[in-house]
Amino acid sequence: MGRHYLLGLCLLLGLLRAARGLQNVTAQLFGAEAFGTLAAFGDFNSDKQTDLFVLRGGSELLIFLADLKEPYFKPKVKLSMKDQSVMITSVVPGDYDGDSQMDVLLTTKPKNHVTDELSVIIFWGHNQTLDSNRKTELNKTFHDEPLIMDFNGDLIPDVFGITSESDRPQVLIGRNLSWHPALDTKTKMYIPHSHAFIDLNSDFTADLFLTTLTKSQNIQFETWVNKENFHALMESSSPDGNFSKATDIKQKPEDMMVVGQSVFADFDGDGQTEHLLPACADETCQKSAIYLSKPGLNQWIPVLQDFRNKDTLWGFVPYKNDQSSNELSFPITLHIGDYNMDGYPDALAILRNTSGSNQQAFLLENVQCKNASCRSVHRMFKVYWELSDLNQIKDAVVATFFDIYEDGILDIIILSKGYFNSDLVIHTLKNNFEADAYFVKVIVLSGLCSNDFPCKITPFGVNQPGPYIMYTTVDANGYLKNGSAGQLSQSAHFALQLPYSVLGLGRSANFLDHLYVGIPRPLGEKSIRKQEWTAIIPNSQLIVIPYPHNVPRSWSAKLYLTPSNIVLLTAIALIGVCVFILAIIGILHWQEKKADDREKRQEAHRFHFDAM
């Protein structure tokens, strides 16, 4: 019996592994509404399910709310610009007034007008709705899309960028919507920028990363770290808030002419955030590469240089900054996510055949380093050239990760050019890869709506920029394993970051020994606001409520368990064994009953014979 059980279990495991791949589920998710430009993610109606913010027709925003019935995403909230001569260029959900209701920030530009000025409008949320009349249009315009960050550490998003009134960065502080100088620098910002608000020195407090230009128009990268010398800070009148410029300013890789958007991830699983940069050696991207820079090291390490598949050479799609065009433009971008939950983040990229005949999305897997150039980080990217459902989507322009079924497995959303109208076509691919691996899913809320100010509806998922998460555990081989991620570190140029962090744990079912969460700190606060939780169950979602902000030991966390396929497989095997044992018991019971009946007949026959 044991041998047959093991054989059946192996066969079932084999069937699961054979089923791995990507499955197109667009019709189940959107029905006939699968068109538009996906601009952002967020839980708009506070039901613990992530909703989609989609642009249509240039001046219309639709919020697709998650539902339990097909189609699983339905356009329930609609916001149209009254002035049809303007075009929406970006969407950033967030709680900009601290009432724990999700608001929506839009950047707009005039149609058919050559200008680089962007207007910013905040539409205020109320009872899970948006009213076009309840809005605030900022009295300053921006040279580029702003970065949404928490500049003053009050866990209310602020708006950071270069405005039309000053060459120095300014910040609009949330809640009271007051303008302040942000940094004491005259350095020109690069457009399109890839600024970020994320911990870069491993102290669990978000720092500020800027993409700038030198006087000779060379691209460089500056880090403004959260200050530690608070006494000097309080005595000065510096407008830099908690931030001071670090000394290690990085230049772009010398042999690269064009750079894309900087992205940040714990690429090698050491618990630190690395800087990833897609780039091209020429303006047409005939030669492309992805570089990595580790914290504190002014050195670029190539993690992908081979973009050739058989006889075809691929490369990134150059950015076209045409201000007069009414079409949205997408910079060279990597979207990061751990698709196979092995603990090492992978990426999605849009590549174009260098002959110009095809453009599509490709999955870049994070694998062990196989050449001398990347040995210092031990990891590199490998392109998956052949994924049938992914290869079938032609003219792709954006590809990103998204947990469609809220099961901790990152699926894929792709936007491609339409043939009948100007709107893009939405494609969704369910991820069946490595479904037997483990994860932990963490979302950090603002903590503004808590015991002192109870909400009628608990605000699960109001987008919060700046928190940082790290875990430590032991893998299946007994080695220490780390992983980290920042929450909503970037917001501009279709960063399409999720309002939560999914951290892969591999196939080790061990508890997480430690899970740390840190949030930004305000001006003048000395201590780092960080809390630790121990013995976290794998395949769980952890919702962290940091209330009160300055008392980390009082923070609470709600744990929701998501059973993995291994649990389901074990249950099926256990039920099968039980059914098998019950069948044997039934057969033996039936045979015993037949033997009893035979003995009774023999006893009856013997009794009548003796009576004669």
Beta strands, then each sheet from edge to edge (+ up, - down):
strand 1: 22-24
strand 2: 37-42
strand 3: 51-56
strand 4: 60-66
strand 5: 73-80
strand 6: 86-94
strand 7: 103-110
strand 8: 119-126
strand 9: 129-137
strand 10: 147-149
strand 11: 158-161
strand 12: 170-173
strand 13: 178-181
strand 14: 188-189
strand 15: 196-198
strand 16: 207-213
strand 17: 219-226
strand 18: 243-245
strand 19: 250-251
strand 20: 258-259
strand 21: 263-265
strand 22: 274-280
strand 23: 288-293
strand 24: 301-304
strand 25: 308-309
strand 26: 312-316
strand 27: 335-337
strand 28: 346-353
strand 29: 359-368
strand 30: 379-384
strand 31: 396-402
strand 32: 411-416
strand 33: 425-431
strand 34: 438-444
strand 35: 468-474
strand 36: 480-486
strand 37: 501-506
strand 38: 512-518
strand 39: 530-536
strand 40: 540-545
strand 41: 556-561
sheet 1: 1+ 33- 32+ 31-
sheet 2: 2+ 3- 4+ 5-
sheet 3: 6+ 7- 8+ 9-
sheet 4: 10+ 11- 12+ 13-
sheet 5: 14+ 16- 15+
sheet 6: 14+ 16- 17+ 18-
sheet 7: 14+ 16- 17+ 19-
sheet 8: 20+ 22- 21+
sheet 9: 20+ 22- 23+ 24-
sheet 10: 25+ 26- 28+ 27-
sheet 11: 25+ 26- 28+ 29- 30+
sheet 12: 37+ 34- 40- 41+
sheet 13: 36+ 35- 38+ 39-
end
